[in-house]
Amino acid sequence: MNFGLTEEQQMIVDTVRSFVEKEIYPHEDVVERTGEVPKEIAAEIKRKCLDLGFYASNFPEEVGGPGLSHLEFALVERELGRGSMALTHFFGRPQNILMACNGEQREKYLLPAVRGERMDALAMTEPDAGSDVRGMKCNAVRDGGDWVVNGTKHFISGADHADFFIVFIATGVDETHHGPKKRITCFLVDRGHPGFTVRKGYDSVSHRGYKNCVLEFDNCRLPDAQVLGAVDGGFAVMNEWLYATRITVATMCVGRARRVFDYALSYAAERQQFGQPIGKFQGIGFQLADMITEIDAADHLTLASAWRLDQGLPANREIASAKLYASEMLARVTDAALQVHGGMGLMADLPLERFWRDARVERIWDGTSEIQRHIIARELLRPLGA
């Protein structure tokens, strides 16, 4: 593994970081204050990203994407992590599970998503089934040539802007020696489809302006043409395309931690107490040392997991480790940076209290820290027959 970036990879980092600093930072205050992204700002970010050639940067050239490697896409996400998630959402990274589209689905969903003409949202979580995907109650029953769907999804990120939804739904039950085991199918559902409603979700303290919504299905009829992948093949589609999304969380945590650290480092060098910069006091200097060490460790762990995917190597444990460590590292770094700033760190005049709040959700979504530890332990024990 080469720890240095190629000239092209460094160009990707510099380009995206410049974009975030010029096109995202200036709008963060209004989003934080209002909890909304003005439509004209969202459209402007999207247009500039398309002009830059980075829209749908997680898609291959064969479908119109830039064709970045997993490592290169991780670098993109790391730099986007520095900015407000509500705003970087419009930089445009459709769910790569859309690569499972076949036939007419490609023209209706995949290609328009890559071109920025339609936006998607992924729907899996339910009020009574978060990490327990098999426990979902939203179900689809055969009726003639259609599926009739009933149930609810919640915590659906980006649903307020989505034109269509990638929804995982229970389509049957198998009796096993471990008890009933639900079969899962993935469906493509258009906004405005009869029997399907998108409504406002909950107010979150993390990532203001990046909304979550509730999806409700009331005898919603869907034809087989809306099935993504195979009937009862939802887990196969999920395992092939979705597990790498945990790298995105890890990389964005690293990017945000570096921005937070920059604030702490500058303040420690400038703030004077007892006739010298506070960074010279061991209590502050050692915190800075610990912060950068943890950030670098998370960075290398994350990029290494992306590199393994590019090499075709197993990476499930490594990705879980990256997501676990990076998200928990961000919590420690934001808390330490706030402490370095003292009372001012909690004031809305500085963005540190925002970073502190935003950090909390990273240990929950895309698999909680507990789920990541379970994955890591399982991957370690399975080869030993345990």
Residue, then its C-alpha position, 0 to 999 in steps of 0.5 A: m500500500n502506497f501512503g502517498l497520493t498521486e498527482e491526480q489524487q492530490m488534485i482531487v483533494d485540492t479541488v474538492r476542498s477549494f469547492v467546500e471552502k468557497e461554495i459551502y462555508p459561506h452558506e453554513d450560517v444561514v442553514e444553521r440559523t434557519g434549519e433550511v437550505p434555500k432552493e437557489i443555493a441548493a441549485e447553485i451548488k448542484r450546478k457547480c458540482l456538475d460543471l466541475g465534473f464531480y457529480a455522482s463521483n461514486f459511479p463508473e464511467e460506463v454510466g456517465g460517472p467520473g469513474l473514481s476508485h474507492l480510495e479516490f471517492a473516499l478522498v472526495e468524501r473526506e473533504l466534503g466532511r469539512g462542510s455542512m452536510a445539508l449543503t454538501h448533499f447537493f454535491g450529489r452522490p446517488q446511492n450506488i445500489l442503483m447500479a443494480c438497475n436493469g432494463e428500463q430501470r436504468e433509463k428511468y432511475l440510474l442514468p437520470a440520477v447520475r446526470g443530476e436530473r433526479m435525486d434518490a433517498l434510501a429507506m430501510t429504518e423503521p420505528d421498531a426495526g433499526s439495526d434489526v433489518r429482519g425485524m421490519k414490519c413494512n411489508a408487501v403482499r402479492d395481489g394479482g400481478d402487483w405488490v400491495v405495500n403497507g407500513t412505515k419507514h422513518f429517519i429517511s435522510g434526504a427524503d425531502h429532496a428525493d424524486f424517488f426512493i430505494v425502499f427495503i420491504a419484507t415480502g415473506v417469512d421463512e421458518t428456520h431452526h432459529g425461528p421465523k426469518k423474513r425475506i426482504t425485497c428492494f423496491l423503487v418507489d416514485r414520489g407521488h405514487p398512489g398510496f405513498t406519502v412522504r411527511k416531515g420527520y423529527d427535529s434533530v440536534s445534529h446536522r441542521g438543515y439535513k432533514n429526515c422524513v417519514l414514509e408511509f405506505d397505505n395499500c400502495r400497489l407496485p408492479d414487478a417492474q419496480v423491484l430492484g434486483a430479485v424478489d426476496g433478494g434484498f439482502a444480496v443487493m444490500n450486501e453487494w452495494l451498501y456496506a461500503t457506505r460506512i466508509t463514507v461516514a468514516t471519511m466525513c468524520v475525518g474531514r470534519a475532525r481536521r476542520v475542528f482541529d484547525y480551530a483548536l490549533s489556531y486558538a491554542a497558538e493565539r490565545q494568551q494566558f499568564g503571558q504566553p499562548i495556552g498551547k504551551f501549557q502541557g494541559i492544552g499541548f498534550q490534548l492537541a497531540d492526542m487529537i492529531t494522533e487520533i485523526d491521523a490514525a482514523d484517516h489511515l484506517t479509513l483509506a486502508s479499507a477503501w484501498r482493500l476494496d480497490q484490490g478486491l480484498p475482503a474489507n468488511r471488518e476493516i470498514a467496520s473498524a474504520k466507521l467505529y474508530a472514526s466516529e468515536m474519534l470525532a466525538r473525542v476531538t470535538d469535545a477536546a476542541l470545545q474544551v480548549h476554547g473554554g466557555m466560548g466553545l459553547m457559544a453560537d458565535l463559533p461553529l464548535e458547538r455545532f460540530w459537537r452536536d453534529a458529531r453525536v449522530e455519527r456513532i448511530w447512523d449507518g450502523t451503531s458503534e455496537i453493531q460495528r463491534h459485533i461485525i468486527a468480533r464476528e469476522l474475527l471468530r468465524p474463521l475459528g469456528a466460533 
